Amino acid sequence: MTIDPVPTGPIETEPRGFVPAPEQHRLLLEALADAGVELGDYDHRIIDWLTTSPGYEWSTIATIASWVKRAATDNA
């Protein structure tokens, strides 16, 4: 199965594929860092909750990361 990257525009269909929890965690942190979001302890707890097994599916994490990236681009 092909893994869709983090979308850079509006999402019309569910992002496909399987991305392991550690990679989901990295990609979400990367999107937030690239957007200049400063994270506190509770922020990190929520990121862990979202991306730690059983965690959420790739489609959910990809969508959240996409929102962050698009919001940062729109506000740049």
All heavy atoms as a GROMACS GRO file, in nm:
protein
  589
    1MET      N    1   0.083  -0.118   0.000
    1MET     CA    2   0.000   0.000   0.000
    1MET      C    3   0.088   0.124   0.000
    1MET      O    4   0.187   0.131   0.070
    1MET     CB    5  -0.092   0.000   0.121
    1MET     CG    6  -0.171   0.129   0.136
    1MET     SD    7  -0.277   0.133   0.281
    1MET     CE    8  -0.417   0.046   0.217
    2THR      N    9   0.051   0.222  -0.076
    2THR     CA   10   0.122   0.348  -0.081
    2THR      C   11   0.087   0.432   0.041
    2THR      O   12  -0.028   0.436   0.082
    2THR     CB   13   0.084   0.427  -0.208
    2THR    OG1   14   0.111   0.347  -0.321
    2THR    CG2   15   0.158   0.557  -0.217
    3ILE      N   16   0.186   0.498   0.097
    3ILE     CA   17   0.163   0.587   0.209
    3ILE      C   18   0.156   0.729   0.156
    3ILE      O   19   0.247   0.776   0.090
    3ILE     CB   20   0.275   0.575   0.314
    3ILE    CG1   21   0.277   0.434   0.373
    3ILE    CG2   22   0.257   0.678   0.424
    3ILE    CD1   23   0.395   0.406   0.462
    4ASP      N   24   0.044   0.796   0.184
    4ASP     CA   25   0.031   0.935   0.145
    4ASP      C   26   0.115   1.020   0.240
    4ASP      O   27   0.110   1.001   0.362
    4ASP     CB   28  -0.115   0.980   0.153
    4ASP     CG   29  -0.202   0.917   0.045
    4ASP    OD1   30  -0.146   0.864  -0.053
    4ASP    OD2   31  -0.325   0.922   0.059
    5PRO      N   32   0.189   1.117   0.187
    5PRO     CA   33   0.263   1.209   0.274
    5PRO      C   34   0.164   1.303   0.343
    5PRO      O   35   0.045   1.302   0.314
    5PRO     CB   36   0.353   1.283   0.177
    5PRO     CG   37   0.279   1.278   0.046
    5PRO     CD   38   0.205   1.147   0.046
    6VAL      N   39   0.216   1.386   0.432
    6VAL     CA   40   0.131   1.485   0.497
    6VAL      C   41   0.079   1.579   0.388
    6VAL      O   42   0.158   1.638   0.314
    6VAL     CB   43   0.209   1.564   0.604
    6VAL    CG1   44   0.125   1.678   0.659
    6VAL    CG2   45   0.255   1.472   0.716
    7PRO      N   46  -0.053   1.590   0.374
    7PRO     CA   47  -0.110   1.674   0.268
    7PRO      C   48  -0.072   1.821   0.286
    7PRO      O   49  -0.060   1.869   0.397
    7PRO     CB   50  -0.260   1.654   0.284
    7PRO     CG   51  -0.275   1.525   0.356
    7PRO     CD   52  -0.156   1.516   0.446
    8THR      N   53  -0.058   1.890   0.174
    8THR     CA   54  -0.024   2.033   0.179
    8THR      C   55  -0.141   2.122   0.138
    8THR      O   56  -0.127   2.243   0.134
    8THR     CB   57   0.097   2.062   0.088
    8THR    OG1   58   0.064   2.020  -0.045
    8THR    CG2   59   0.221   1.990   0.136
    9GLY      N   60  -0.254   2.060   0.108
    9GLY     CA   61  -0.373   2.136   0.070
    9GLY      C   62  -0.495   2.072   0.130
    9GLY      O   63  -0.485   1.975   0.206
   10PRO      N   64  -0.612   2.126   0.098
   10PRO     CA   65  -0.736   2.070   0.152
   10PRO      C   66  -0.745   1.920   0.125
   10PRO      O   67  -0.708   1.873   0.018
   10PRO     CB   68  -0.845   2.146   0.076
   10PRO     CG   69  -0.781   2.275   0.039
   10PRO     CD   70  -0.638   2.242   0.011
   11ILE      N   71  -0.796   1.846   0.222
   11ILE     CA   72  -0.802   1.700   0.215
   11ILE      C   73  -0.943   1.658   0.175
   11ILE      O   74  -1.039   1.689   0.245
   11ILE     CB   75  -0.761   1.638   0.349
   11ILE    CG1   76  -0.620   1.682   0.387
   11ILE    CG2   77  -0.771   1.486   0.344
   11ILE    CD1   78  -0.580   1.649   0.528
   12GLU      N   79  -0.952   1.589   0.064
   12GLU     CA   80  -1.082   1.544   0.014
   12GLU      C   81  -1.108   1.397   0.046
   12GLU      O   82  -1.223   1.354   0.055
   12GLU     CB   83  -1.091   1.566  -0.137
   12GLU     CG   84  -1.073   1.712  -0.180
   12GLU     CD   85  -1.181   1.805  -0.126
   12GLU    OE1   86  -1.291   1.759  -0.094
   12GLU    OE2   87  -1.153   1.926  -0.115
   13THR      N   88  -1.000   1.318   0.059
   13THR     CA   89  -1.013   1.177   0.092
   13THR      C   90  -0.914   1.141   0.201
   13THR      O   91  -0.812   1.208   0.219
   13THR     CB   92  -0.988   1.087  -0.031
   13THR    OG1   93  -0.855   1.110  -0.079
   13THR    CG2   94  -1.088   1.115  -0.142
   14GLU      N   95  -0.944   1.035   0.273
   14GLU     CA   96  -0.861   0.991   0.384
   14GLU      C   97  -0.719   0.959   0.339
   14GLU      O   98  -0.700   0.882   0.244
   14GLU     CB   99  -0.925   0.867   0.445
   14GLU     CG  100  -0.852   0.810   0.561
   14GLU     CD  101  -0.922   0.688   0.619
   14GLU    OE1  102  -1.031   0.653   0.574
   14GLU    OE2  103  -0.864   0.628   0.710
   15PRO      N  104  -0.616   1.019   0.404
   15PRO     CA  105  -0.478   0.980   0.373
   15PRO      C  106  -0.461   0.831   0.399
   15PRO      O  107  -0.510   0.777   0.498
   15PRO     CB  108  -0.394   1.064   0.470
   15PRO     CG  109  -0.480   1.184   0.498
   15PRO     CD  110  -0.621   1.129   0.500
   16ARG      N  111  -0.392   0.763   0.308
   16ARG     CA  112  -0.378   0.617   0.313
   16ARG      C  113  -0.245   0.574   0.372
   16ARG      O  114  -0.150   0.650   0.372
   16ARG     CB  115  -0.390   0.559   0.172
   16ARG     CG  116  -0.520   0.586   0.104
   16ARG     CD  117  -0.514   0.546  -0.040
   16ARG     NE  118  -0.410   0.629  -0.102
   16ARG     CZ  119  -0.356   0.606  -0.221
   16ARG    NH1  120  -0.393   0.503  -0.291
   16ARG    NH2  121  -0.265   0.685  -0.270
   17GLY      N  122  -0.242   0.449   0.412
   17GLY     CA  123  -0.117   0.386   0.451
   17GLY      C  124  -0.106   0.364   0.601
   17GLY      O  125  -0.194   0.397   0.679
   18PHE      N  126   0.006   0.303   0.636
   18PHE     CA  127   0.039   0.277   0.776
   18PHE      C  128   0.172   0.343   0.804
   18PHE      O  129   0.269   0.323   0.731
   18PHE     CB  130   0.049   0.126   0.802
   18PHE     CG  131   0.103   0.096   0.939
   18PHE    CD1  132   0.021   0.104   1.050
   18PHE    CD2  133   0.236   0.064   0.957
   18PHE    CE1  134   0.070   0.079   1.177
   18PHE    CE2  135   0.288   0.039   1.083
   18PHE     CZ  136   0.204   0.046   1.194
   19VAL      N  137   0.175   0.422   0.908
   19VAL     CA  138   0.299   0.483   0.955
   19VAL      C  139   0.312   0.444   1.102
   19VAL      O  140   0.220   0.468   1.180
   19VAL     CB  141   0.294   0.637   0.938
   19VAL    CG1  142   0.418   0.702   0.997
   19VAL    CG2  143   0.279   0.674   0.791
   20PRO      N  144   0.424   0.382   1.140
   20PRO     CA  145   0.442   0.340   1.279
   20PRO      C  146   0.434   0.460   1.375
   20PRO      O  147   0.467   0.573   1.339
   20PRO     CB  148   0.582   0.277   1.282
   20PRO     CG  149   0.618   0.252   1.140
   20PRO     CD  150   0.540   0.349   1.057
   21ALA      N  151   0.393   0.432   1.497
   21ALA     CA  152   0.375   0.536   1.598
   21ALA      C  153   0.497   0.628   1.614
   21ALA      O  154   0.481   0.750   1.618
   21ALA     CB  155   0.336   0.473   1.732
   22PRO      N  156   0.619   0.574   1.621
   22PRO     CA  157   0.734   0.665   1.638
   22PRO      C  158   0.749   0.763   1.520
   22PRO      O  159   0.785   0.879   1.540
   22PRO     CB  160   0.855   0.571   1.645
   22PRO     CG  161   0.799   0.441   1.692
   22PRO     CD  162   0.662   0.433   1.630
   23GLU      N  163   0.719   0.718   1.400
   23GLU     CA  164   0.728   0.805   1.283
   23GLU      C  165   0.614   0.909   1.284
   23GLU      O  166   0.635   1.025   1.250
   23GLU     CB  167   0.723   0.722   1.155
   23GLU     CG  168   0.738   0.801   1.028
   23GLU     CD  169   0.878   0.857   1.006
   23GLU    OE1  170   0.969   0.831   1.086
   23GLU    OE2  171   0.895   0.930   0.908
   24GLN      N  172   0.496   0.868   1.327
   24GLN     CA  173   0.385   0.962   1.341
   24GLN      C  174   0.423   1.072   1.440
   24GLN      O  175   0.401   1.190   1.416
   24GLN     CB  176   0.258   0.892   1.390
   24GLN     CG  177   0.194   0.802   1.289
   24GLN     CD  178   0.065   0.743   1.341
   24GLN    OE1  179  -0.003   0.803   1.424
   24GLN    NE2  180   0.029   0.626   1.291
   25HIS      N  181   0.481   1.030   1.551
   25HIS     CA  182   0.526   1.123   1.656
   25HIS      C  183   0.625   1.223   1.598
   25HIS      O  184   0.612   1.344   1.617
   25HIS     CB  185   0.588   1.043   1.770
   25HIS     CG  186   0.618   1.122   1.892
   25HIS    ND1  187   0.738   1.183   1.913
   25HIS    CD2  188   0.541   1.151   2.001
   25HIS    CE1  189   0.736   1.245   2.029
   25HIS    NE2  190   0.618   1.227   2.084
   26ARG      N  191   0.723   1.172   1.525
   26ARG     CA  192   0.826   1.259   1.465
   26ARG      C  193   0.765   1.357   1.367
   26ARG      O  194   0.797   1.476   1.368
   26ARG     CB  195   0.933   1.173   1.396
   26ARG     CG  196   1.049   1.256   1.341
   26ARG     CD  197   1.141   1.174   1.253
   26ARG     NE  198   1.079   1.133   1.129
   26ARG     CZ  199   1.057   1.213   1.024
   26ARG    NH1  200   1.089   1.341   1.029
   26ARG    NH2  201   1.002   1.167   0.914
   27LEU      N  202   0.678   1.308   1.280
   27LEU     CA  203   0.618   1.394   1.178
   27LEU      C  204   0.529   1.503   1.239
   27LEU      O  205   0.530   1.617   1.191
   27LEU     CB  206   0.538   1.310   1.078
   27LEU     CG  207   0.623   1.224   0.985
   27LEU    CD1  208   0.535   1.123   0.912
   27LEU    CD2  209   0.699   1.311   0.886
   28LEU      N  210   0.456   1.470   1.345
   28LEU     CA  211   0.373   1.571   1.410
   28LEU      C  212   0.460   1.675   1.480
   28LEU      O  213   0.436   1.796   1.468
   28LEU     CB  214   0.276   1.505   1.507
   28LEU     CG  215   0.169   1.593   1.570
   28LEU    CD1  216   0.093   1.674   1.464
   28LEU    CD2  217   0.072   1.510   1.652
   29LEU      N  218   0.564   1.631   1.550
   29LEU     CA  219   0.656   1.726   1.613
   29LEU      C  220   0.724   1.814   1.509
   29LEU      O  221   0.742   1.934   1.530
   29LEU     CB  222   0.763   1.652   1.695
   29LEU     CG  223   0.720   1.597   1.830
   29LEU    CD1  224   0.835   1.520   1.893
   29LEU    CD2  225   0.674   1.708   1.923
   30GLU      N  226   0.761   1.756   1.397
   30GLU     CA  227   0.825   1.831   1.288
   30GLU      C  228   0.731   1.938   1.233
   30GLU      O  229   0.773   2.053   1.212
   30GLU     CB  230   0.866   1.734   1.178
   30GLU     CG  231   0.940   1.796   1.063
   30GLU     CD  232   0.976   1.690   0.961
   30GLU    OE1  233   1.077   1.622   0.981
   30GLU    OE2  234   0.901   1.676   0.862
   31ALA      N  235   0.607   1.904   1.211
   31ALA     CA  236   0.510   2.002   1.160
   31ALA      C  237   0.493   2.117   1.258
   31ALA      O  238   0.489   2.234   1.219
   31ALA     CB  239   0.376   1.934   1.133
   32LEU      N  240   0.483   2.085   1.387
   32LEU     CA  241   0.467   2.189   1.488
   32LEU      C  242   0.592   2.276   1.498
   32LEU      O  243   0.582   2.400   1.507
   32LEU     CB  244   0.434   2.125   1.623
   32LEU     CG  245   0.295   2.061   1.631
   32LEU    CD1  246   0.288   1.961   1.745
   32LEU    CD2  247   0.188   2.168   1.643
   33ALA      N  248   0.710   2.216   1.495
   33ALA     CA  249   0.835   2.292   1.501
   33ALA      C  250   0.850   2.382   1.379
   33ALA      O  251   0.887   2.499   1.392
   33ALA     CB  252   0.954   2.197   1.512
   34ASP      N  253   0.820   2.328   1.261
   34ASP     CA  254   0.830   2.408   1.138
   34ASP      C  255   0.735   2.528   1.142
   34ASP      O  256   0.762   2.631   1.081
   34ASP     CB  257   0.799   2.323   1.015
   34ASP     CG  258   0.909   2.223   0.983
   34ASP    OD1  259   1.019   2.231   1.043
   34ASP    OD2  260   0.885   2.134   0.898
   35ALA      N  261   0.623   2.513   1.214
   35ALA     CA  262   0.525   2.621   1.225
   35ALA      C  263   0.562   2.719   1.336
   35ALA      O  264   0.494   2.820   1.355
   35ALA     CB  265   0.387   2.563   1.251
   36GLY      N  266   0.669   2.687   1.410
   36GLY     CA  267   0.713   2.777   1.516
   36GLY      C  268   0.631   2.766   1.644
   36GLY      O  269   0.629   2.857   1.725
   37VAL      N  270   0.566   2.650   1.662
   37VAL     CA  271   0.483   2.630   1.781
   37VAL      C  272   0.571   2.588   1.898
   37VAL      O  273   0.642   2.488   1.890
   37VAL     CB  274   0.375   2.523   1.755
   37VAL    CG1  275   0.294   2.497   1.882
   37VAL    CG2  276   0.285   2.564   1.640
   38GLU      N  277   0.568   2.666   2.006
   38GLU     CA  278   0.642   2.632   2.126
   38GLU      C  279   0.557   2.534   2.206
   38GLU      O  280   0.437   2.557   2.226
   38GLU     CB  281   0.669   2.757   2.209
   38GLU     CG  282   0.755   2.733   2.330
   38GLU     CD  283   0.786   2.861   2.406
   38GLU    OE1  284   0.765   2.970   2.353
   38GLU    OE2  285   0.831   2.848   2.521
   39LEU      N  286   0.618   2.425   2.250
   39LEU     CA  287   0.544   2.319   2.319
   39LEU      C  288   0.580   2.312   2.466
   39LEU      O  289   0.698   2.322   2.502
   39LEU     CB  290   0.572   2.184   2.254
   39LEU     CG  291   0.533   2.170   2.107
   39LEU    CD1  292   0.584   2.038   2.052
   39LEU    CD2  293   0.383   2.183   2.090
   40GLY      N  294   0.479   2.292   2.549
   40GLY     CA  295   0.499   2.271   2.691
   40GLY      C  296   0.484   2.124   2.724
   40GLY      O  297   0.459   2.040   2.637
   41ASP      N  298   0.496   2.094   2.852
   41ASP     CA  299   0.487   1.954   2.896
   41ASP      C  300   0.353   1.891   2.859
   41ASP      O  301   0.349   1.776   2.814
   41ASP     CB  302   0.507   1.944   3.048
   41ASP     CG  303   0.651   1.970   3.089
   41ASP    OD1  304   0.742   1.956   3.004
   41ASP    OD2  305   0.672   2.004   3.207
   42TYR      N  306   0.244   1.964   2.880
   42TYR     CA  307   0.113   1.907   2.849
   42TYR      C  308   0.097   1.888   2.699
   42TYR      O  309   0.039   1.788   2.655
   42TYR     CB  310   0.000   1.995   2.905
   42TYR     CG  311  -0.134   1.928   2.892
   42TYR    CD1  312  -0.168   1.821   2.975
   42TYR    CD2  313  -0.225   1.969   2.796
   42TYR    CE1  314  -0.291   1.758   2.962
   42TYR    CE2  315  -0.348   1.906   2.783
   42TYR     CZ  316  -0.380   1.801   2.866
   42TYR     OH  317  -0.502   1.737   2.853
   43ASP      N  318   0.149   1.980   2.619
   43ASP     CA  319   0.146   1.963   2.473
   43ASP      C  320   0.212   1.831   2.435
   43ASP      O  321   0.160   1.754   2.353
   43ASP     CB  322   0.220   2.077   2.402
   43ASP     CG  323   0.155   2.211   2.422
   43ASP    OD1  324   0.032   2.221   2.408
   43ASP    OD2  325   0.228   2.308   2.450
   44HIS      N  326   0.328   1.804   2.494
   44HIS     CA  327   0.399   1.679   2.465
   44HIS      C  328   0.319   1.557   2.510
   44HIS      O  329   0.319   1.454   2.442
   44HIS     CB  330   0.538   1.678   2.529
   44HIS     CG  331   0.637   1.761   2.454
   44HIS    ND1  332   0.696   1.719   2.338
   44HIS    CD2  333   0.685   1.885   2.478
   44HIS    CE1  334   0.777   1.813   2.293
   44HIS    NE2  335   0.772   1.915   2.377
   45ARG      N  336   0.248   1.569   2.623
   45ARG     CA  337   0.164   1.458   2.668
   45ARG      C  338   0.055   1.427   2.566
   45ARG      O  339   0.025   1.311   2.538
   45ARG     CB  340   0.100   1.490   2.803
   45ARG     CG  341   0.196   1.478   2.920
   45ARG     CD  342   0.134   1.513   3.053
   45ARG     NE  343   0.009   1.441   3.078
   45ARG     CZ  344  -0.078   1.477   3.171
   45ARG    NH1  345  -0.057   1.583   3.246
   45ARG    NH2  346  -0.189   1.406   3.189
   46ILE      N  347  -0.005   1.531   2.510
   46ILE     CA  348  -0.111   1.510   2.412
   46ILE      C  349  -0.055   1.452   2.283
   46ILE      O  350  -0.116   1.364   2.222
   46ILE     CB  351  -0.189   1.641   2.386
   46ILE    CG1  352  -0.260   1.685   2.514
   46ILE    CG2  353  -0.286   1.626   2.270
   46ILE    CD1  354  -0.356   1.583   2.572
   47ILE      N  355   0.061   1.499   2.240
   47ILE     CA  356   0.125   1.442   2.121
   47ILE      C  357   0.154   1.294   2.145
   47ILE      O  358   0.130   1.211   2.058
   47ILE     CB  359   0.252   1.520   2.084
   47ILE    CG1  360   0.213   1.660   2.036
   47ILE    CG2  361   0.333   1.446   1.977
   47ILE    CD1  362   0.329   1.757   2.030
   48ASP      N  363   0.204   1.261   2.264
   48ASP     CA  364   0.229   1.120   2.298
   48ASP      C  365   0.099   1.041   2.293
   48ASP      O  366   0.095   0.930   2.240
   48ASP     CB  367   0.292   1.108   2.437
   48ASP     CG  368   0.435   1.157   2.442
   48ASP    OD1  369   0.497   1.176   2.334
   48ASP    OD2  370   0.485   1.178   2.555
   49TRP      N  371  -0.008   1.097   2.349
   49TRP     CA  372  -0.137   1.030   2.350
   49TRP      C  373  -0.187   1.005   2.208
   49TRP      O  374  -0.240   0.899   2.178
   49TRP     CB  375  -0.236   1.115   2.430
   49TRP     CG  376  -0.377   1.069   2.426
   49TRP    CD1  377  -0.429   0.957   2.485
   49TRP    CD2  378  -0.485   1.133   2.359
   49TRP    NE1  379  -0.564   0.949   2.458
   49TRP    CE2  380  -0.600   1.056   2.382
   49TRP    CE3  381  -0.495   1.249   2.283
   49TRP    CZ2  382  -0.725   1.091   2.330
   49TRP    CZ3  383  -0.619   1.285   2.233
   49TRP    CH2  384  -0.732   1.206   2.256
   50LEU      N  385  -0.171   1.103   2.122
   50LEU     CA  386  -0.216   1.089   1.984
   50LEU      C  387  -0.137   0.985   1.906
   50LEU      O  388  -0.190   0.921   1.816
   50LEU     CB  389  -0.206   1.223   1.910
   50LEU     CG  390  -0.307   1.330   1.944
   50LEU    CD1  391  -0.265   1.464   1.884
   50LEU    CD2  392  -0.444   1.289   1.892
   51THR      N  393  -0.010   0.971   1.937
   51THR     CA  394   0.078   0.891   1.852
   51THR      C  395   0.130   0.763   1.916
   51THR      O  396   0.206   0.690   1.852
   51THR     CB  397   0.199   0.976   1.806
   51THR    OG1  398   0.272   1.019   1.921
   51THR    CG2  399   0.154   1.097   1.725
   52THR      N  400   0.092   0.734   2.039
   52THR     CA  401   0.140   0.614   2.105
   52THR      C  402   0.036   0.504   2.091
   52THR      O  403  -0.083   0.529   2.106
   52THR     CB  404   0.168   0.641   2.254
   52THR    OG1  405   0.266   0.745   2.262
   52THR    CG2  406   0.222   0.518   2.324
   53SER      N  407   0.083   0.385   2.064
   53SER     CA  408  -0.006   0.271   2.046
   53SER      C  409  -0.097   0.256   2.166
   53SER      O  410  -0.050   0.264   2.279
   53SER     CB  411   0.078   0.145   2.026
   53SER     OG  412  -0.004   0.038   1.993
   54PRO      N  413  -0.228   0.237   2.151
   54PRO     CA  414  -0.292   0.218   2.022
   54PRO      C  415  -0.305   0.346   1.941
   54PRO      O  416  -0.328   0.339   1.822
   54PRO     CB  417  -0.427   0.156   2.056
   54PRO     CG  418  -0.459   0.210   2.190
   54PRO     CD  419  -0.326   0.226   2.260
   55GLY      N  420  -0.293   0.461   1.999
   55GLY     CA  421  -0.288   0.585   1.924
   55GLY      C  422  -0.390   0.595   1.812
   55GLY      O  423  -0.484   0.517   1.802
   56TYR      N  424  -0.372   0.694   1.731
   56TYR     CA  425  -0.463   0.717   1.620
   56TYR      C  426  -0.402   0.668   1.490
   56TYR      O  427  -0.282   0.650   1.478
   56TYR     CB  428  -0.497   0.866   1.610
   56TYR     CG  429  -0.594   0.906   1.717
   56TYR    CD1  430  -0.552   0.943   1.842
   56TYR    CD2  431  -0.730   0.902   1.693
   56TYR    CE1  432  -0.642   0.977   1.942
   56TYR    CE2  433  -0.821   0.935   1.791
   56TYR     CZ  434  -0.777   0.973   1.914
   56TYR     OH  435  -0.866   1.004   2.012
   57GLU      N  436  -0.487   0.647   1.393
   57GLU     CA  437  -0.442   0.601   1.262
   57GLU      C  438  -0.366   0.713   1.192
   57GLU      O  439  -0.384   0.830   1.220
   57GLU     CB  440  -0.563   0.561   1.178
   57GLU     CG  441  -0.641   0.446   1.234
   57GLU     CD  442  -0.766   0.417   1.154
   57GLU    OE1  443  -0.807   0.501   1.072
   57GLU    OE2  444  -0.823   0.310   1.174
   58TRP      N  445  -0.287   0.672   1.094
   58TRP     CA  446  -0.210   0.767   1.015
   58TRP      C  447  -0.299   0.875   0.955
   58TRP      O  448  -0.263   0.992   0.952
   58TRP     CB  449  -0.133   0.695   0.905
   58TRP     CG  450  -0.072   0.789   0.806
   58TRP    CD1  451  -0.095   0.793   0.672
   58TRP    CD2  452   0.023   0.893   0.833
   58TRP    NE1  453  -0.022   0.894   0.614
   58TRP    CE2  454   0.051   0.957   0.712
   58TRP    CE3  455   0.084   0.940   0.949
   58TRP    CZ2  456   0.139   1.065   0.701
   58TRP    CZ3  457   0.172   1.047   0.939
   58TRP    CH2  458   0.199   1.107   0.816
   59SER      N  459  -0.418   0.839   0.912
   59SER     CA  460  -0.507   0.938   0.849
   59SER      C  461  -0.538   1.053   0.945
   59SER      O  462  -0.546   1.168   0.902
   59SER     CB  463  -0.635   0.872   0.800
   59SER     OG  464  -0.705   0.812   0.906
   60THR      N  465  -0.552   1.024   1.073
   60THR     CA  466  -0.581   1.129   1.171
   60THR      C  467  -0.459   1.217   1.194
   60THR      O  468  -0.468   1.341   1.192
   60THR     CB  469  -0.625   1.066   1.305
   60THR    OG1  470  -0.741   0.986   1.281
   60THR    CG2  471  -0.654   1.172   1.410
   61ILE      N  472  -0.343   1.156   1.214
   61ILE     CA  473  -0.220   1.232   1.239
   61ILE      C  474  -0.183   1.313   1.116
   61ILE      O  475  -0.144   1.430   1.127
   61ILE     CB  476  -0.105   1.137   1.280
   61ILE    CG1  477  -0.143   1.059   1.406
   61ILE    CG2  478   0.026   1.214   1.299
   61ILE    CD1  479  -0.180   1.142   1.526
   62ALA      N  480  -0.196   1.256   0.998
   62ALA     CA  481  -0.164   1.328   0.874
   62ALA      C  482  -0.255   1.450   0.859
   62ALA      O  483  -0.210   1.557   0.815
   62ALA     CB  484  -0.178   1.236   0.753
   63THR      N  485  -0.381   1.436   0.895
   63THR     CA  486  -0.475   1.548   0.885
   63THR      C  487  -0.439   1.658   0.983
   63THR      O  488  -0.435   1.777   0.946
   63THR     CB  489  -0.619   1.498   0.908
   63THR    OG1  490  -0.650   1.401   0.809
   63THR    CG2  491  -0.718   1.612   0.901
   64ILE      N  492  -0.408   1.623   1.107
   64ILE     CA  493  -0.370   1.724   1.207
   64ILE      C  494  -0.242   1.794   1.164
   64ILE      O  495  -0.233   1.918   1.170
   64ILE     CB  496  -0.355   1.659   1.346
   64ILE    CG1  497  -0.490   1.610   1.396
   64ILE    CG2  498  -0.292   1.756   1.445
   64ILE    CD1  499  -0.483   1.520   1.518
   65ALA      N  500  -0.142   1.718   1.122
   65ALA     CA  501  -0.015   1.778   1.077
   65ALA      C  502  -0.039   1.868   0.956
   65ALA      O  503   0.022   1.975   0.944
   65ALA     CB  504   0.086   1.669   1.043
   66SER      N  505  -0.129   1.829   0.868
   66SER     CA  506  -0.162   1.910   0.751
   66SER      C  507  -0.224   2.043   0.793
   66SER      O  508  -0.191   2.148   0.738
   66SER     CB  509  -0.257   1.833   0.659
   66SER     OG  510  -0.296   1.912   0.550
   67TRP      N  511  -0.315   2.040   0.890
   67TRP     CA  512  -0.376   2.165   0.939
   67TRP      C  513  -0.269   2.260   0.990
   67TRP      O  514  -0.271   2.379   0.960
   67TRP     CB  515  -0.473   2.138   1.053
   67TRP     CG  516  -0.596   2.062   1.018
   67TRP    CD1  517  -0.653   2.046   0.894
   67TRP    CD2  518  -0.680   1.993   1.109
   67TRP    NE1  519  -0.767   1.970   0.904
   67TRP    CE2  520  -0.786   1.936   1.034
   67TRP    CE3  521  -0.676   1.972   1.246
   67TRP    CZ2  522  -0.887   1.861   1.095
   67TRP    CZ3  523  -0.777   1.897   1.306
   67TRP    CH2  524  -0.880   1.844   1.230
   68VAL      N  525  -0.175   2.205   1.069
   68VAL     CA  526  -0.069   2.288   1.127
   68VAL      C  527   0.016   2.350   1.016
   68VAL      O  528   0.043   2.470   1.015
   68VAL     CB  529   0.018   2.205   1.223
   68VAL    CG1  530   0.141   2.284   1.267
   68VAL    CG2  531  -0.063   2.160   1.343
   69LYS      N  532   0.057   2.266   0.920
   69LYS     CA  533   0.142   2.316   0.811
   69LYS      C  534   0.070   2.422   0.728
   69LYS      O  535   0.127   2.525   0.694
   69LYS     CB  536   0.185   2.200   0.720
   69LYS     CG  537   0.289   2.111   0.782
   69LYS     CD  538   0.328   2.000   0.687
   69LYS     CE  539   0.443   1.921   0.744
   69LYS     NZ  540   0.557   1.918   0.657
   70ARG      N  541  -0.058   2.397   0.696
   70ARG     CA  542  -0.133   2.495   0.615
   70ARG      C  543  -0.158   2.623   0.692
   70ARG      O  544  -0.150   2.732   0.634
   70ARG     CB  545  -0.263   2.432   0.567
   70ARG     CG  546  -0.237   2.327   0.457
   70ARG     CD  547  -0.364   2.271   0.402
   70ARG     NE  548  -0.416   2.168   0.490
   70ARG     CZ  549  -0.544   2.136   0.502
   70ARG    NH1  550  -0.637   2.199   0.433
   70ARG    NH2  551  -0.582   2.040   0.582
   71ALA      N  552  -0.186   2.613   0.820
   71ALA     CA  553  -0.208   2.734   0.901
   71ALA      C  554  -0.080   2.817   0.908
   71ALA      O  555  -0.084   2.939   0.898
   71ALA     CB  556  -0.256   2.696   1.040
   72ALA      N  557   0.033   2.750   0.924
   72ALA     CA  558   0.161   2.821   0.930
   72ALA      C  559   0.191   2.889   0.798
   72ALA      O  560   0.241   3.002   0.795
   72ALA     CB  561   0.273   2.724   0.967
   73THR      N  562   0.161   2.823   0.688
   73THR     CA  563   0.185   2.880   0.555
   73THR      C  564   0.093   3.000   0.531
   73THR      O  565   0.137   3.104   0.480
   73THR     CB  566   0.161   2.774   0.446
   73THR    OG1  567   0.251   2.665   0.468
   73THR    CG2  568   0.186   2.830   0.307
   74ASP      N  569  -0.032   2.989   0.573
   74ASP     CA  570  -0.128   3.097   0.554
   74ASP      C  571  -0.093   3.220   0.637
   74ASP      O  572  -0.126   3.332   0.600
   74ASP     CB  573  -0.270   3.052   0.590
   74ASP     CG  574  -0.327   2.952   0.490
   74ASP    OD1  575  -0.268   2.937   0.380
   74ASP    OD2  576  -0.428   2.888   0.523
   75ASN      N  577  -0.026   3.198   0.752
   75ASN     CA  578   0.009   3.308   0.840
   75ASN      C  579   0.151   3.360   0.819
   75ASN      O  580   0.195   3.448   0.890
   75ASN     CB  581  -0.009   3.265   0.986
   75ASN     CG  582  -0.154   3.244   1.021
   75ASN    OD1  583  -0.240   3.318   0.976
   75ASN    ND2  584  -0.182   3.143   1.100
   76ALA      N  585   0.222   3.303   0.723
   76ALA     CA  586   0.362   3.344   0.698
   76ALA      C  587   0.367   3.476   0.623
   76ALA      O  588   0.282   3.520   0.558
   76ALA     CB  589   0.434   3.235   0.621
   0.00000   0.00000   0.00000
